[in-house]
Amino acid sequence: MNSLTNRRLAVCGMLGGILYMISDLFIFLSRELNGVVPDAAWSPAWDGMGEWRFAASAWIALLGSGLLFCGFVSLYEMVRETCGKLWRLFTLCGVAGVGGVLLAHTQIGVLPPLLYKGMARQGLSAEAFRQTYENLSAYLSPVSVLIILLFYTQLAVIVYGVLSGSFGLRRRVLLYVTGVTLAVTAILALTLSLFGIQGGVGGGESLFEGMMYLVPFWYWKEAERRVGSEKGV
């Protein structure tokens, strides 16, 4: 693939992170919820939230997963072009993370409220839900943790490639990735807080996952510039 195609794939990856952030907001935004990870203590607040929100979150995350995979392809092509075999193999571990992130999103954010509301319709208590939720989490949480760790092998590769100079990018690009994420998250959270709505920071981590693909975007942009310069010589 040429540089332009890889740059477009990187943009798709960033859009995937934005979609995942939006899917998180369908779960987190509320006037009652506290914290940034759904758990059994959230169950009373879920009473006033429509089930459509959680279903919409799952569908948006599904689309986001496809776009994140595009970003991964751009990242891997960058690594393949600049790093040795060991780092290429390590980068491939991220495939399992990107492919499984929808499962982690469902287990952590979508399943608990839907399970609670289904049990509540059957007249079961919040305590019954808590016990069921904790039992499910004991089996499913390790899988989600593994998926998240595999996903973040991409970050390890990015940090190595930038700091070692393999990607030929300035080290401050890592600050740009973090800065964009923090700025967008902070502005969103502060704006929502003016209306008494909590949960604006809940999608910040998902946004960061997409903003990681700023690094391959800049790499391929520089590659295009170099090719243009050579043609102009």
MITORKOL-396111 format. One line per field, with one value per residue: x, y, z of N, C-alpha, C in turn; residue in one letter. Coordinates in nm, 3 decimals, always signed. Example, Ala and Ser with C-alpha at 12.3 -4.5 7.8 and 13.67 -1.06 7.14 Angstrom:
2
n.px c(+1.319/+1.285)
n.py c(-0.569/-0.225)
n.pz c(+0.780/+0.708)
ca.px c(+1.230/+1.367)
ca.py c(-0.450/-0.106)
ca.pz c(+0.780/+0.714)
c.px c(+1.320/+1.290)
c.py c(-0.330/+0.003)
c.pz c(+0.780/+0.787)
residuo c(A/S)
% end
This chain:
233
n.px c(+0.084/+0.041/+0.170/-0.036/-0.270/-0.218/-0.212/-0.476/-0.594/-0.496/-0.634/-0.890/-0.858/-0.834/-1.089/-1.227/-1.158/-1.288/-1.554/-1.576/-1.548/-1.786/-1.965/-1.910/-2.005/-2.279/-2.323/-2.215/-2.306/-2.496/-2.704/-2.676/-2.483/-2.162/-1.804/-1.584/-1.598/-1.835/-2.020/-2.164/-2.262/-2.376/-2.632/-2.889/-2.907/-2.935/-3.201/-3.339/-3.250/-3.278/-3.300/-3.228/-3.008/-2.787/-2.790/-2.748/-2.492/-2.345/-2.376/-2.255/-1.998/-1.931/-1.901/-1.695/-1.491/-1.424/-1.309/-1.095/-0.940/-0.853/-0.681/-0.490/-0.376/-0.245/-0.060/+0.086/+0.200/+0.373/+0.549/+0.648/+0.795/+0.997/+1.104/+1.259/+1.222/+1.139/+0.999/+0.799/+0.658/+0.577/+0.409/+0.199/+0.059/-0.123/-0.340/-0.518/-0.606/-0.732/-0.925/-1.071/-1.167/-1.430/-1.565/-1.465/-1.566/-1.839/-1.867/-1.782/-1.924/-2.177/-2.322/-2.370/-2.572/-2.790/-2.835/-2.906/-3.146/-3.306/-3.330/-3.456/-3.707/-3.815/-3.870/-3.661/-3.417/-3.186/-2.973/-2.968/-2.894/-2.638/-2.495/-2.511/-2.380/-2.121/-2.043/-2.038/-1.842/-1.617/-1.543/-1.539/-1.399/-1.112/-1.063/-1.131/-0.940/-0.705/-0.750/-0.743/-0.478/-0.342/-0.429/-0.297/-0.037/+0.021/+0.064/+0.303/+0.475/+0.458/+0.566/+0.827/+0.915/+0.909/+1.073/+1.314/+1.384/+1.328/+1.101/+1.149/+1.037/+0.972/+1.013/+0.819/+0.575/+0.446/+0.357/+0.171/-0.024/-0.118/-0.191/-0.397/-0.596/-0.642/-0.722/-0.959/-1.121/-1.133/-1.259/-1.507/-1.603/-1.616/-1.798/-2.034/-2.070/-2.166/-2.432/-2.504/-2.447/-2.289/-2.003/-1.852/-1.583/-1.567/-1.526/-1.269/-1.044/-1.099/-1.094/-0.823/-0.714/-0.778/-0.644/-0.381/-0.318/-0.244/+0.028/+0.121/-0.015/+0.122/+0.371/+0.330/+0.253/+0.489/+0.638/+0.514/+0.583/+0.860/+0.884/+0.771/+0.959/+1.185/+1.104/+1.094/+1.354)
n.py c(-0.120/+0.228/+0.545/+0.734/+0.578/+0.439/+0.653/+0.736/+0.512/+0.537/+0.764/+0.656/+0.485/+0.671/+0.782/+0.558/+0.545/+0.776/+0.704/+0.494/+0.639/+0.786/+0.572/+0.492/+0.712/+0.684/+0.500/+0.609/+0.877/+1.066/+1.201/+1.092/+0.885/+0.782/+0.769/+0.586/+0.335/+0.098/-0.077/-0.300/-0.122/+0.080/+0.016/+0.126/+0.374/+0.297/+0.244/+0.462/+0.482/+0.428/+0.113/+0.121/+0.283/+0.131/-0.071/+0.083/+0.169/-0.067/-0.119/+0.107/+0.073/-0.159/-0.070/+0.107/-0.072/-0.189/+0.033/+0.085/-0.136/-0.073/+0.137/-0.010/-0.162/+0.038/+0.115/-0.125/-0.152/+0.063/-0.020/-0.251/-0.144/-0.011/-0.140/-0.430/-0.795/-0.902/-0.692/-0.658/-0.897/-0.869/-0.650/-0.765/-0.891/-0.711/-0.745/-0.930/-0.780/-0.558/-0.695/-0.808/-0.602/-0.517/-0.721/-0.684/-0.429/-0.484/-0.666/-0.514/-0.269/-0.282/-0.523/-0.541/-0.331/-0.408/-0.667/-0.615/-0.463/-0.649/-0.845/-0.692/-0.651/-0.898/-0.896/-0.936/-0.859/-0.581/-0.680/-0.946/-0.912/-0.804/-1.021/-1.201/-1.053/-1.025/-1.291/-1.348/-1.164/-1.267/-1.468/-1.352/-1.108/-1.152/-1.222/-0.986/-0.813/-0.926/-0.882/-0.601/-0.555/-0.675/-0.508/-0.273/-0.331/-0.208/+0.058/+0.029/-0.037/+0.197/+0.390/+0.287/+0.300/+0.576/+0.693/+0.560/+0.650/+0.509/+0.551/+0.796/+1.030/+1.324/+1.334/+1.470/+1.414/+1.222/+1.366/+1.524/+1.338/+1.258/+1.509/+1.602/+1.414/+1.460/+1.729/+1.732/+1.558/+1.693/+1.936/+1.840/+1.716/+1.933/+2.101/+1.944/+1.926/+2.173/+2.151/+1.980/+1.714/+1.406/+1.193/+1.262/+1.212/+0.949/+0.835/+0.898/+0.727/+0.556/+0.739/+0.806/+0.565/+0.574/+0.808/+0.729/+0.652/+0.879/+0.885/+0.690/+0.826/+1.074/+0.971/+0.853/+1.078/+1.227/+1.051/+1.077/+1.342/+1.323/+1.162/+1.335/+1.542/+1.411/+1.359/+1.613/+1.683)
n.pz c(+0.000/-0.068/+0.064/+0.092/+0.109/+0.348/+0.522/+0.513/+0.625/+0.883/+0.963/+0.965/+1.182/+1.392/+1.381/+1.461/+1.732/+1.819/+1.772/+1.955/+2.188/+2.179/+2.199/+2.456/+2.597/+2.571/+2.765/+2.999/+3.048/+3.268/+3.529/+3.773/+3.791/+3.913/+3.896/+3.666/+3.564/+3.496/+3.745/+3.992/+4.180/+4.040/+3.977/+4.083/+3.948/+3.687/+3.653/+3.550/+3.291/+2.946/+2.776/+2.511/+2.492/+2.567/+2.380/+2.151/+2.206/+2.175/+1.899/+1.784/+1.881/+1.745/+1.479/+1.528/+1.594/+1.349/+1.222/+1.393/+1.336/+1.081/+1.145/+1.284/+1.079/+0.934/+1.128/+1.159/+0.904/+0.910/+1.113/+0.995/+0.793/+0.922/+1.150/+1.313/+1.286/+1.533/+1.661/+1.475/+1.501/+1.767/+1.743/+1.604/+1.802/+1.880/+1.715/+1.825/+2.040/+1.917/+1.772/+1.979/+2.134/+2.122/+2.255/+2.516/+2.565/+2.561/+2.774/+2.995/+2.981/+2.841/+2.890/+3.184/+3.260/+3.095/+3.182/+3.447/+3.414/+3.287/+3.488/+3.681/+3.568/+3.605/+3.867/+4.039/+4.291/+4.353/+4.492/+4.416/+4.154/+4.195/+4.302/+4.088/+3.890/+3.997/+3.995/+3.719/+3.642/+3.761/+3.590/+3.333/+3.342/+3.352/+3.085/+2.950/+3.058/+2.955/+2.681/+2.672/+2.752/+2.537/+2.332/+2.401/+2.341/+2.111/+2.187/+2.329/+2.120/+1.967/+2.143/+2.171/+1.900/+1.847/+2.051/+2.007/+1.764/+1.538/+1.382/+1.279/+1.373/+1.569/+1.924/+2.060/+1.948/+2.094/+2.311/+2.184/+2.114/+2.367/+2.464/+2.291/+2.348/+2.628/+2.622/+2.462/+2.613/+2.860/+2.788/+2.699/+2.935/+3.115/+2.984/+2.984/+3.258/+3.326/+3.281/+3.471/+3.418/+3.450/+3.377/+3.159/+3.129/+3.082/+2.831/+2.763/+2.766/+2.553/+2.345/+2.349/+2.262/+1.994/+1.918/+1.925/+1.671/+1.546/+1.530/+1.326/+1.122/+1.100/+1.036/+0.780/+0.645/+0.647/+0.495/+0.246/+0.196/+0.173/-0.054/-0.242/-0.234/-0.336/-0.595/-0.686/-0.706)
ca.px c(+0.000/+0.119/+0.163/-0.168/-0.365/-0.189/-0.253/-0.622/-0.625/-0.469/-0.747/-1.001/-0.831/-0.869/-1.235/-1.272/-1.148/-1.395/-1.680/-1.576/-1.575/-1.930/-2.035/-1.893/-2.090/-2.415/-2.327/-2.171/-2.368/-2.611/-2.699/-2.661/-2.372/-2.030/-1.697/-1.558/-1.612/-1.964/-2.017/-2.293/-2.309/-2.445/-2.763/-3.005/-2.911/-2.974/-3.346/-3.390/-3.182/-3.342/-3.217/-3.181/-2.876/-2.684/-2.789/-2.683/-2.350/-2.287/-2.371/-2.154/-1.869/-1.903/-1.847/-1.566/-1.392/-1.378/-1.222/-0.971/-0.859/-0.787/-0.568/-0.387/-0.308/-0.153/+0.048/+0.170/+0.278/+0.481/+0.646/+0.709/+0.888/+1.103/+1.155/+1.300/+1.123/+1.086/+0.898/+0.685/+0.580/+0.516/+0.298/+0.087/-0.021/-0.231/-0.457/-0.613/-0.664/-0.826/-1.038/-1.149/-1.206/-1.577/-1.604/-1.436/-1.663/-1.969/-1.863/-1.764/-2.017/-2.309/-2.390/-2.421/-2.703/-2.895/-2.864/-2.978/-3.282/-3.380/-3.360/-3.552/-3.840/-3.863/-3.894/-3.544/-3.364/-3.053/-2.876/-2.958/-2.812/-2.499/-2.433/-2.497/-2.278/-1.990/-2.011/-2.000/-1.717/-1.506/-1.503/-1.522/-1.305/-0.975/-1.057/-1.130/-0.809/-0.608/-0.776/-0.694/-0.331/-0.298/-0.454/-0.198/+0.095/+0.041/+0.123/+0.443/+0.546/+0.463/+0.663/+0.960/+0.950/+0.933/+1.188/+1.436/+1.410/+1.300/+0.995/+1.195/+0.949/+1.016/+0.955/+0.704/+0.449/+0.380/+0.287/+0.056/-0.126/-0.176/-0.250/-0.525/-0.691/-0.676/-0.793/-1.096/-1.193/-1.157/-1.360/-1.636/-1.647/-1.652/-1.920/-2.146/-2.089/-2.246/-2.572/-2.521/-2.434/-2.161/-1.960/-1.785/-1.446/-1.576/-1.478/-1.135/-0.951/-1.128/-1.043/-0.677/-0.684/-0.783/-0.543/-0.252/-0.293/-0.182/+0.170/+0.136/-0.062/+0.232/+0.478/+0.299/+0.252/+0.629/+0.682/+0.466/+0.662/+0.992/+0.869/+0.749/+1.087/+1.274/+1.058/+1.121/+1.498)
ca.py c(+0.000/+0.351/+0.630/+0.798/+0.477/+0.414/+0.772/+0.730/+0.406/+0.594/+0.852/+0.567/+0.439/+0.780/+0.789/+0.445/+0.586/+0.874/+0.629/+0.422/+0.739/+0.812/+0.453/+0.497/+0.817/+0.629/+0.423/+0.685/+1.007/+1.060/+1.295/+1.016/+0.791/+0.828/+0.677/+0.572/+0.194/+0.047/-0.192/-0.329/-0.007/+0.173/-0.038/+0.213/+0.479/+0.239/+0.239/+0.571/+0.485/+0.339/+0.005/+0.156/+0.345/+0.028/-0.137/+0.176/+0.167/-0.187/-0.104/+0.208/+0.011/-0.254/+0.009/+0.158/-0.180/-0.200/+0.146/+0.064/-0.234/+0.002/+0.205/-0.110/-0.196/+0.148/+0.103/-0.241/-0.121/+0.151/-0.103/-0.343/-0.066/+0.056/-0.218/-0.567/-0.903/-0.918/-0.589/-0.685/-1.005/-0.813/-0.564/-0.850/-0.924/-0.613/-0.789/-0.991/-0.673/-0.482/-0.783/-0.843/-0.486/-0.513/-0.813/-0.618/-0.319/-0.543/-0.726/-0.413/-0.158/-0.306/-0.635/-0.519/-0.264/-0.487/-0.778/-0.560/-0.424/-0.772/-0.907/-0.606/-0.676/-1.024/-0.876/-0.971/-0.745/-0.532/-0.770/-1.064/-0.871/-0.787/-1.154/-1.254/-0.973/-1.059/-1.426/-1.336/-1.090/-1.353/-1.549/-1.274/-0.997/-1.185/-1.217/-0.845/-0.757/-0.975/-0.811/-0.464/-0.560/-0.701/-0.387/-0.172/-0.359/-0.105/+0.175/-0.003/-0.028/+0.338/+0.457/+0.241/+0.350/+0.720/+0.724/+0.503/+0.715/+0.418/+0.607/+0.923/+1.138/+1.391/+1.273/+1.545/+1.363/+1.149/+1.467/+1.567/+1.233/+1.269/+1.642/+1.607/+1.334/+1.528/+1.853/+1.701/+1.499/+1.797/+2.030/+1.772/+1.696/+2.063/+2.149/+1.866/+1.955/+2.296/+2.109/+1.881/+1.579/+1.343/+1.086/+1.315/+1.159/+0.804/+0.790/+0.949/+0.618/+0.511/+0.842/+0.790/+0.449/+0.619/+0.910/+0.665/+0.640/+1.002/+0.858/+0.644/+0.931/+1.167/+0.898/+0.840/+1.213/+1.257/+0.967/+1.142/+1.463/+1.282/+1.118/+1.455/+1.613/+1.338/+1.378/+1.750/+1.702)
ca.pz c(+0.000/-0.071/+0.183/+0.102/+0.159/+0.489/+0.597/+0.524/+0.723/+1.015/+0.993/+1.003/+1.319/+1.483/+1.384/+1.542/+1.872/+1.845/+1.782/+2.082/+2.291/+2.174/+2.251/+2.602/+2.652/+2.581/+2.890/+3.116/+3.074/+3.359/+3.641/+3.897/+3.796/+3.955/+3.858/+3.523/+3.526/+3.545/+3.835/+4.055/+4.258/+3.952/+3.940/+4.103/+3.847/+3.559/+3.644/+3.469/+3.162/+2.850/+2.725/+2.377/+2.502/+2.574/+2.250/+2.059/+2.239/+2.116/+1.753/+1.753/+1.908/+1.637/+1.368/+1.574/+1.589/+1.211/+1.193/+1.469/+1.264/+0.974/+1.207/+1.316/+0.953/+0.907/+1.227/+1.129/+0.784/+0.954/+1.186/+0.898/+0.712/+1.001/+1.263/+1.287/+1.290/+1.670/+1.685/+1.388/+1.565/+1.888/+1.699/+1.563/+1.921/+1.889/+1.637/+1.918/+2.119/+1.833/+1.739/+2.098/+2.213/+2.129/+2.362/+2.642/+2.580/+2.593/+2.907/+3.099/+2.978/+2.783/+2.954/+3.320/+3.272/+3.031/+3.273/+3.562/+3.379/+3.261/+3.617/+3.752/+3.510/+3.661/+4.009/+4.118/+4.364/+4.317/+4.555/+4.330/+4.039/+4.238/+4.314/+3.952/+3.821/+4.051/+3.949/+3.578/+3.632/+3.802/+3.474/+3.211/+3.358/+3.308/+2.938/+2.912/+3.095/+2.856/+2.555/+2.686/+2.751/+2.400/+2.254/+2.433/+2.285/+2.009/+2.252/+2.358/+1.993/+1.930/+2.231/+2.131/+1.768/+1.852/+2.136/+1.949/+1.637/+1.426/+1.298/+1.224/+1.419/+1.691/+2.045/+2.111/+1.894/+2.203/+2.389/+2.106/+2.126/+2.500/+2.480/+2.220/+2.426/+2.751/+2.593/+2.417/+2.726/+2.960/+2.735/+2.701/+3.073/+3.174/+2.918/+3.035/+3.400/+3.336/+3.277/+3.578/+3.364/+3.481/+3.288/+3.042/+3.115/+3.066/+2.700/+2.739/+2.737/+2.418/+2.254/+2.345/+2.179/+1.856/+1.893/+1.904/+1.528/+1.498/+1.503/+1.187/+1.030/+1.076/+0.969/+0.638/+0.588/+0.623/+0.384/+0.124/+0.174/+0.126/-0.194/-0.322/-0.243/-0.424/-0.731/-0.725/-0.726)
c.px c(+0.087/+0.094/+0.025/-0.272/-0.344/-0.228/-0.403/-0.665/-0.601/-0.582/-0.869/-0.982/-0.867/-1.021/-1.294/-1.266/-1.256/-1.530/-1.688/-1.601/-1.725/-2.008/-2.024/-1.987/-2.236/-2.432/-2.307/-2.254/-2.494/-2.597/-2.673/-2.534/-2.243/-1.927/-1.685/-1.563/-1.744/-1.944/-2.153/-2.349/-2.386/-2.592/-2.881/-3.019/-2.957/-3.126/-3.402/-3.327/-3.246/-3.247/-3.160/-3.041/-2.766/-2.675/-2.719/-2.533/-2.281/-2.273/-2.265/-2.014/-1.831/-1.842/-1.709/-1.456/-1.336/-1.281/-1.090/-0.880/-0.786/-0.665/-0.454/-0.308/-0.205/-0.033/+0.142/+0.257/+0.395/+0.590/+0.719/+0.817/+1.009/+1.169/+1.189/+1.188/+1.060/+0.976/+0.778/+0.595/+0.508/+0.396/+0.176/+0.003/-0.139/-0.354/-0.562/-0.681/-0.767/-0.949/-1.127/-1.201/-1.358/-1.627/-1.581/-1.536/-1.799/-1.972/-1.859/-1.878/-2.159/-2.387/-2.446/-2.555/-2.816/-2.934/-2.946/-3.124/-3.367/-3.421/-3.464/-3.693/-3.900/-3.885/-3.777/-3.480/-3.226/-2.945/-2.858/-2.874/-2.666/-2.429/-2.411/-2.384/-2.138/-1.947/-1.966/-1.864/-1.597/-1.454/-1.467/-1.417/-1.162/-0.959/-1.049/-0.996/-0.703/-0.625/-0.720/-0.542/-0.277/-0.319/-0.341/-0.055/+0.126/+0.107/+0.270/+0.528/+0.563/+0.568/+0.805/+1.003/+0.982/+1.060/+1.319/+1.475/+1.380/+1.198/+1.036/+1.108/+1.006/+0.943/+0.831/+0.571/+0.373/+0.303/+0.163/-0.059/-0.197/-0.250/-0.385/-0.631/-0.738/-0.758/-0.938/-1.179/-1.228/-1.265/-1.498/-1.690/-1.692/-1.781/-2.043/-2.175/-2.170/-2.395/-2.600/-2.510/-2.295/-2.126/-1.887/-1.645/-1.448/-1.523/-1.336/-1.035/-0.973/-1.078/-0.892/-0.637/-0.689/-0.674/-0.402/-0.217/-0.253/-0.037/+0.190/+0.087/+0.051/+0.347/+0.452/+0.290/+0.394/+0.683/+0.638/+0.549/+0.800/+0.987/+0.851/+0.878/+1.181/+1.234/+1.089/+1.267/+1.535)
c.py c(+0.125/+0.436/+0.693/+0.702/+0.452/+0.534/+0.774/+0.623/+0.456/+0.687/+0.769/+0.517/+0.545/+0.795/+0.674/+0.477/+0.684/+0.803/+0.552/+0.518/+0.769/+0.694/+0.447/+0.599/+0.773/+0.554/+0.512/+0.808/+0.994/+1.171/+1.224/+0.932/+0.857/+0.725/+0.663/+0.427/+0.143/-0.072/-0.205/-0.210/+0.093/+0.134/+0.054/+0.320/+0.425/+0.234/+0.345/+0.582/+0.384/+0.232/+0.036/+0.216/+0.241/-0.050/-0.049/+0.178/+0.048/-0.174/-0.002/+0.151/-0.090/-0.182/+0.063/+0.053/-0.197/-0.089/+0.135/-0.035/-0.167/+0.076/+0.110/-0.147/-0.089/+0.143/-0.011/-0.217/-0.029/+0.072/-0.195/-0.272/-0.017/-0.031/-0.361/-0.668/-0.916/-0.817/-0.606/-0.793/-0.953/-0.727/-0.646/-0.896/-0.830/-0.652/-0.848/-0.885/-0.593/-0.567/-0.812/-0.726/-0.473/-0.605/-0.749/-0.505/-0.372/-0.596/-0.620/-0.312/-0.187/-0.413/-0.604/-0.447/-0.341/-0.605/-0.729/-0.530/-0.546/-0.842/-0.826/-0.628/-0.806/-1.016/-0.914/-0.846/-0.703/-0.621/-0.897/-1.033/-0.862/-0.922/-1.216/-1.184/-1.011/-1.199/-1.423/-1.268/-1.176/-1.435/-1.463/-1.164/-1.032/-1.181/-1.072/-0.779/-0.799/-0.902/-0.669/-0.460/-0.584/-0.579/-0.286/-0.213/-0.259/+0.020/+0.151/+0.010/+0.118/+0.412/+0.417/+0.303/+0.497/+0.751/+0.671/+0.572/+0.629/+0.477/+0.741/+1.041/+1.200/+1.334/+1.345/+1.498/+1.284/+1.246/+1.516/+1.466/+1.245/+1.401/+1.654/+1.533/+1.407/+1.654/+1.827/+1.648/+1.606/+1.894/+1.967/+1.759/+1.827/+2.118/+2.077/+1.899/+2.082/+2.266/+2.000/+1.737/+1.525/+1.240/+1.133/+1.261/+1.009/+0.752/+0.834/+0.841/+0.565/+0.611/+0.830/+0.673/+0.484/+0.718/+0.852/+0.658/+0.773/+0.978/+0.799/+0.747/+1.027/+1.097/+0.891/+0.976/+1.256/+1.176/+1.026/+1.267/+1.429/+1.238/+1.238/+1.534/+1.546/+1.355/+1.518/+1.777/+1.680)
c.pz c(+0.000/+0.054/+0.201/+0.157/+0.307/+0.575/+0.616/+0.623/+0.865/+1.058/+1.035/+1.145/+1.421/+1.494/+1.466/+1.690/+1.911/+1.859/+1.913/+2.199/+2.296/+2.232/+2.402/+2.664/+2.661/+2.713/+3.011/+3.148/+3.157/+3.461/+3.772/+3.905/+3.839/+3.913/+3.708/+3.476/+3.582/+3.639/+3.902/+4.131/+4.173/+3.932/+3.969/+3.996/+3.712/+3.542/+3.550/+3.332/+3.068/+2.798/+2.588/+2.381/+2.499/+2.443/+2.146/+2.081/+2.173/+1.965/+1.711/+1.774/+1.800/+1.516/+1.405/+1.567/+1.449/+1.176/+1.270/+1.398/+1.147/+1.029/+1.240/+1.190/+0.919/+1.000/+1.193/+1.006/+0.818/+1.025/+1.089/+0.816/+0.790/+1.108/+1.222/+1.309/+1.428/+1.698/+1.596/+1.448/+1.690/+1.852/+1.662/+1.682/+1.935/+1.811/+1.730/+2.004/+2.041/+1.801/+1.859/+2.177/+2.224/+2.239/+2.499/+2.669/+2.621/+2.736/+3.017/+3.100/+2.933/+2.859/+3.092/+3.326/+3.207/+3.120/+3.392/+3.527/+3.346/+3.389/+3.693/+3.699/+3.563/+3.812/+4.098/+4.177/+4.311/+4.377/+4.473/+4.207/+4.079/+4.244/+4.175/+3.876/+3.868/+4.007/+3.802/+3.563/+3.667/+3.684/+3.353/+3.223/+3.318/+3.156/+2.891/+2.944/+2.994/+2.723/+2.561/+2.684/+2.611/+2.312/+2.277/+2.400/+2.174/+2.067/+2.283/+2.232/+1.951/+2.013/+2.194/+1.999/+1.766/+1.930/+2.078/+1.819/+1.516/+1.330/+1.234/+1.261/+1.546/+1.813/+2.095/+2.051/+2.001/+2.292/+2.316/+2.120/+2.260/+2.517/+2.413/+2.298/+2.551/+2.726/+2.553/+2.534/+2.829/+2.914/+2.739/+2.842/+3.137/+3.114/+2.973/+3.182/+3.421/+3.337/+3.381/+3.532/+3.392/+3.373/+3.164/+3.021/+3.083/+2.935/+2.669/+2.702/+2.596/+2.314/+2.240/+2.256/+2.030/+1.822/+1.880/+1.756/+1.464/+1.459/+1.363/+1.085/+0.997/+1.003/+0.818/+0.569/+0.556/+0.506/+0.251/+0.092/+0.119/-0.021/-0.284/-0.342/-0.340/-0.570/-0.782/-0.751/-0.873)
residuo c(M/N/S/L/T/N/R/R/L/A/V/C/G/M/L/G/G/I/L/Y/M/I/S/D/L/F/I/F/L/S/R/E/L/N/G/V/V/P/D/A/A/W/S/P/A/W/D/G/M/G/E/W/R/F/A/A/S/A/W/I/A/L/L/G/S/G/L/L/F/C/G/F/V/S/L/Y/E/M/V/R/E/T/C/G/K/L/W/R/L/F/T/L/C/G/V/A/G/V/G/G/V/L/L/A/H/T/Q/I/G/V/L/P/P/L/L/Y/K/G/M/A/R/Q/G/L/S/A/E/A/F/R/Q/T/Y/E/N/L/S/A/Y/L/S/P/V/S/V/L/I/I/L/L/F/Y/T/Q/L/A/V/I/V/Y/G/V/L/S/G/S/F/G/L/R/R/R/V/L/L/Y/V/T/G/V/T/L/A/V/T/A/I/L/A/L/T/L/S/L/F/G/I/Q/G/G/V/G/G/G/E/S/L/F/E/G/M/M/Y/L/V/P/F/W/Y/W/K/E/A/E/R/R/V/G/S/E/K/G/V)
% end
